[in-house]
């Protein structure tokens, strides 16, 4: 799959039929967005701020994306 804005139709069709590589390609396409939405800010014991990835949110978003792939209607 190319590093562009769009997911190729063939990749989407393959992912919808359960092709693990195609599903991984789509997840990789959305990885940056998922990570950015999973970032959380917290305080250390010394009062300084730090950011971390909330893996629960990350996994939920990945699961929701996979479910959306399977529900996607191709006409």
URGI-V61697 format. One record per residue. RES is the residue in one small letter. OMEGA is omega in radians with two decimals (* if undefined). Layout:
[[RES & OMEGA] [RES & OMEGA]]
This chain:
[[x & -3.11] [x & 3.13] [x & 3.14] [x & 3.14] [x & -2.95] [x & 3.06] [x & 3.14] [x & -3.14] [x & -3.14] [x & 3.11] [x & 3.13] [x & 3.12] [x & 3.13] [x & 3.14] [x & -3.14] [x & 3.12] [x & 3.04] [x & 3.12] [x & -3.07] [x & -3.13] [x & 3.13] [x & 3.10] [x & 3.12] [x & 3.09] [x & 3.14] [x & 3.08] [x & 3.11] [x & 3.11] [x & -3.11] [x & -3.05] [x & -3.11] [x & 3.12] [x & -3.12] [x & 3.13] [x & -3.11] [x & 3.13] [x & -3.12] [x & -3.12] [x & 3.09] [x & 3.10] [x & -3.13] [x & 3.12] [x & 2.99] [x & -3.12] [x & 3.11] [x & 3.09] [x & 3.14] [x & -3.13] [x & 2.99] [x & 3.11] [x & 3.08] [x & 3.11] [x & 3.07] [x & -3.04] [x & 3.07] [x & 3.11] [x & 3.14] [x & -3.12] [x & 3.10] [x & 3.13] [x & 3.10] [x & 3.11] [x & 3.11] [x & 3.12] [x & 3.12] [x & 3.09] [x & 3.12] [x & 3.10] [x & -3.11] [x & -3.14] [x & -3.06] [x & -3.14] [x & 3.08] [x & -3.10] [x & *]]
